[in-house]
Amino acid sequence: MRKLALHWKIIIGMVLGVAFGFAASAAGATEFVVDWIKPFGIIFINALKLIAIPLIVASLIKGISDLQDISQLSRIGGRTLGLFLMTTVTAVIIGLGIVNLVNPGKVVSPETREQLLAAYASDASQRIEIATSQADQGPLHFLVEMVPENLVGAAAYNGNMLQVIFFVVFFGIGLILIPPDKARPVKAFFDGVNEVVLKLIDLLMATAPYAVFALLAALVVEAPSADLFAALLSYSLCVLLGLGILTLGLYPLLVRLFTGVGYGAFFRGIAPAQLLAFSTSSSAATLPVTLERTTGHLGVSEEIASFVLPIGATVNMDGTSLHQAVAAVFVAQVFGLELDLATQLGIVLTASMASIGAAAVPSAGIVMLVIVLGQAGIPVEGIALIFAVDRPLDMCRTIANITGDATVSMAVAKSVGKLDVDSIAGGG
């Protein structure tokens, strides 16, 4: 009997989790799900986050040290960042085009607006306070934050991943520059660590369908009331349409153009990582699986994937950028504000740059949205309007984020002759 593929097991877990959640809500067993089911999902996410830092350190050092010289690192890094910037700006433009065409903010009634503002006022004030403290620290503060003063402190929090990446890249450059005989034992050590972490990923993924069941069941029983979702349906559909264009249109098109790999082969390779991204809402938590699927099923060499994907999980947030563009214009429409072309071009720039600083953890984009709203002169209190539906949308935009990372890794690998197209089923 043929063994059921992992992505089908995860899909079954998702369906059963949603069905169980609705049944539990109808039976008044919400507290049971939250107390006895949800913790298993949280444990799974924590376990993935636990190995995220060791994975980034080991895989990045392996990827950089496998390069022959600094010029090769510079060439790969330049192409990676260039493609990341291109896809991010494209995502923001797609989002602005859709939201201006549909005008979702004009269907929200004043009564619903006041209800949402009141219900989520405390959450909104917390995000505004965080964003304000970041905005007050100067235009070059992100460069200061990129260089950690203590590696152990930076590695203690997954939100500081950019600091860890900076150190690891710096360390990897040093490893390339020292004599090969001195570098060999260091490289061998991190190669071994990388293999151990990849085996841990295999062990964790065996439990993924059960964890997805727990996460989806908890999401259903904790969801806001249906009338709040109905009021924001038009806004949600705009975000989902944009994410669909990115994930189902732009990315497979780029893969086809850059690598020649077909639509079906691409999605068969990346599907388990997409499903896990949907369940966890975290690019960082999904990173181990994204790396495994990209190298094992999409033909990308380990040295390219281990360089591109950790950086992408930190700075390439296409889904988040698109969402920020849609949300900013939506909030402006609700408040009756008309945004001119210059303001919307400012949103393109700010949303693209803000995505670089967004931590690869659930709902981090909401904090960055405050900065985007402030730049455009839109009342920042308006973020309370979208809290009711942010969680499911966050799940969907994480899919776009990790799919974009995989797309860029394939394109970069192809450009330097490190993509094994023949190993991808149906790749031609």
N, C-alpha and C positions, 0 to 999 in steps of 0.2 A: 504494500500500500504506500502510495506516495505521501511523503511528509508534507504537512501544511506549511506554506511559506510564512515567515514571521509577520509580514505586513497583513496577511489575512487573519492571523491570530490577534493582532492589535485591533483590526477593524471589528472583529467579533467582540473583543473586550470593550471597545467603545460603544457598540450597539447595546450590548447587555448592560453596561454601566448606565447609559441614558435611560433604558427601559426600567432598570431597577430603581433609579432615582425618581422617576415619575411615579412608580408604584409605591415607593416609600413615602413620597409627598402625599399621595392620595390616602395612604393608610395612617398618616400622622406620625411616621417614624423618622422624621428629620433628625431628631437628636441621636437616634441610633446610628444613622449613616455618618453623622459628623463625629461621633465618639468612637465608633468601632470599625468603620470602613475607610474613611478619609485618611487616618494616620498611616495606612499602608501605602497610599499614594505619596504622601509627604516623605515617608522613609525612602521611597524609590528616588524621588527628586533629590533629596539630600545626599543619597549615595552617588548619584551622577555628579552633583556639585563637588562632592568630596574628591573625586578623581579628576575634576576639571583642571585644577592647577598643576598636579603632577603630569597630566597629559600634555598641557601646553608647554611646560618646561621641557619634558623629554622629547616631544615630537618636534618642537621648534628647533631645539639644539641639534637634533638628528637631521632635520631638513637643511639647516644652515651649514652644518659641518659637512654634509654630503656635497655641497657646492664646491667647485674647484677654486674659486677666488672671489675677491670682493666685487669685481666687475660683473660677474655672473649674478651675485646677490643683488647688486644695484639694478641690473636689467630686469630680473624677475620682480623685484620690489616695485620698480617704476610701472611695469605693466599691470601689476596687481592693483596698485592704488589708482591708476588711470581708469581701469575697468570698473572699480568700485565707485569712483566718482561719477562715471558716465551712467551707470545703472541707477544710482541714487537720484541724480538730477532728473533723469527720465521718469522715475517713480513719482517725484513731486509734481512734475508737469502733468502726468496722467491724472493724479489726484485732483489738481486744480481744474483741469478740463472737465472732469466728471461733475464735480460739485458746482461749478458755474453753470453747467448745462441742466442739471436736475433741480438745483435750488432747494435742497432738503430743509433748510432752516425756516422756510416760509410756511411749512405745514405744521410747525409746532405752535400750539395754542398758548396764549399767555398764562392760562391756568396751569397747564402742564409744566411750563417753564418755571413758574414759581414753586410748584411742588418739587421739582427736581433740585432747584437751588436750595430749598430748605432741607431736603432729605440728605444731601451730600455736602452741605456747607462746611462741616468739620474736616472732611477729607480734602476738600478743595483748599481750605486754608493751610493745611499741612504742606501740600504740594507747592502752594504759592510761597510759603516761607522758605522751603528748600531752594526753589528756583531763584528767589530774591537774593538769598545768601550767595548763590553761585554767580548771579549777574553783577553783584557788587564787588567782585574780586578782580575785575580788570579784564581786558580783551585777551591778554596772553596768559591768563591763569591756567588754561588747559595745558600749555607747554610746561608750566611749573609743576602741575599735578602729574604730568606724564613721567617725571623723573622722581622715583621714590627715594626718600632719605633712609629707608630701612626695608630691605627685601622681605624679611619675615613679616613685618607689619603689612606690607602690600599684599603678600600671599595669603594673609589671614582673612581676606574678604574678597569674594568673587567680583564685586563691583569695581575692584582696583585692577582688573585684568590688564588694562592698558599699561599700567606700571610694570607688571610682571613681564609683559611682552617686551617692553623697552629694555629691561635688564637682560632678558634671555637673548634678544637680538644682539645687544652689546657684547654679551658673553660669547655668543656664537661667532661674532666677528673676530674676537680675540682668539678663539679656537682655530679659526682659519689661518690667522697670521703667525701662529707659533709653529715651530718645526713639526713635521708629521709624526715623528717618533714620540714627541712629548704629548701631542694631541690624541694619539691612538687610544691609550687607556681611558681617557676622559670620555671620548666618543663611544667606546665599547660599553662603559658604564651606563650612559644615557640610552644607548641602543637597547640594553637589557631592561632598563626601567620602562622604556616604551613598549617592549614586548609584554611585560607584566601588566601594564595598564590596559593594553588591548585585550588581554585575556580576562581581566576584570570586567571589561565592557561586555564580553561574550557572556559571562556569568550573569551580569545584571540584566541583559536583554532577554534572557530566558524567563525573567519574571515580569517583563514589560506588559504583556496583555493583562495580567492581574492588577498591576499598578494603574494602568489606564482605566480599567473598570472602576477602581476606587476613586480616581480623580474625577471622572465624568459623573459618577453617581453623586458625589459631593457637590459638584458644580450645579447639577440640576436642582437639588433640594435647597441650595443656598441662593438660587437665582432670585432677582427682584420680581415683583408682580408683573403680570402680563400686560396691564394697561400702560405701564411705563415703557415696556419694550415696544408696544404698538405706536406710542408717540414718537419714538426715535427710529421707526422702521425705515423710513426714507433715508435717513443719515447712514444707518447701518448698511443698507443696500449699496449706497455710493461707495463706502469703504470696501465692501466685499467685491463689488464690480471691479474696482481698481486693482485690488489684490489678485482677482482672477485673471485680469489682463496681464499682470506681471508674471504670475506663476504659470498660467496655462498658455500664455501667448509669447511674451517677450523672452523669457528665459529659454524655453525650448527652441525658439527661433534663433537666439544667439548661439546656443549649443550646436544647432544644425549648421549655421553659417561658419562658425569658427572651427568646428571639429568634424562635421559630417555625421555625427551620431543622431540617430532617429528619435522621434518623439516618444515612441513606446519604450525604447531601450533606456532613455534618460529617466523616465518616470518609474520604470521597474527598478532601476538602480537606487533611486533616491527615496522611494515611497516610504519605507520604514522610518527613515529619519523625519520625513514630513509628518507622519502620523504621531510620532513621539513629540515633535515640536508643537503640534496642535494640543496635545495633552498636557505638556509641561509649561507652555508659554515662555520658554526660556531658551535662547540660543546657546547660552553657556552650558545648560544642563544637557542639551541635545548634541553638543559638540563631539563627544566621544563617538556617538552613533553616526553623525555626519561624516566624520573622518573615516570610520570603518566602511561605510557604504561607498564613499567616493573612491577610496583606494581599492577596495575589494570588488566593486561592482560597476564602477564607472571608468576604470582604466587609468586613473591619475596616479602617478608615481608618489611614493611616500614622501620624498623630499619636497615635492611641490605642495601636496595636500597639507603636510605638517607645517608648512610656512604660510600658505594662503588662508586656510580655514580658521586657525586661532585668531589671526588678525581680522578676518571677516566677521567672526562672531562678536568682535569688539567694536569695529568701526563701520561695518557695512550693514546698515539697518534700512534697507529699501522699503520694507513693509511699514516700518515705523515712520519713515519720512513721508510716505504717501498718506498715511493716517493723519499725521500732523497737518498736512496741507488741507485735507478734507475737513478736519475738525476745526481748524482756524476759520475757514470761510463759513462753515456751518454756524459756529458761535456768532460770527459777525452778522449773518443773516437773521438769526434769532433776535439779536438786539437791534435789527433794522439798520445796520451799517453797510454802506456801499464801499467796496474796496477797489481803488483804481489800479491800473496796470502796474504802476511803480510799486505800490504796496504789495501786490501779489508777486512781483519779481523779488521783492525783499523776502517774502515767505519762501520762495524757491531757495534762495541763498541760506536763510536762517535755518530752515528745516533740514537742508542738506548738511550744514555744519553741525547742527544740534544732534543729528543722528550719530555723529562720530563720538560724542560724549555720552550717549545713552548706554547705561550699563546693560549687559546682556541677560537681564533678569526680568521677571514678570512686571508689567506696568511701568517700567522705567521711562517709557515714552511720554507718560502723562506729565512727569516733572519737566521734561524738555519742552512739552507743549506750552507750558507757561511762558517760557522764553520766547517762543514763536509768537504767541498772542501779544506779549508785551511789545515786541519789535513792530508788530503791525498796528499797534494802537487799539487792540480789541480788549474789552474788559476781561481780565484774567479770571474773575469769578465765574466766567462762563464755562470753565472746565467742569463745574459741577453738573452741567447739563448732560455730559456724556458718560458719567461714572456708571450709570445703570447698565450700559451695554459694553463697557470697556473690556470686561473680562473675556467674553466670547470673541470680540474683535481682536483682542491681544493674542488669543490663541491662533487666529487666522493670519495675522500679520507676522507671527513668528515663522509660519510655514514659508512665507515669501522671503523672510530674512535668510533662512538657512538654504533655501533653493537658490537664491542669488549667490550665496557663498560657493555652493557646489558648481554653479554655472561658471563663475570666474575662475575657479580652480581648474576646470576642464579647459577653458580657453587659454589660460596661461600655460598649462602643461602642454597643450598642442603647439603653442608658439615656440616652445623650446625643445620640442621633440621628446617630451616625457609623458605622452598620452598613448596608452596601448589600446587602440580602437578595436583590435581583433579580439580582445578579451571580453568585450561588451557584447552580450547576446543581442543580435539584431542591430548592432551598432552602425552598420553601413547604410 
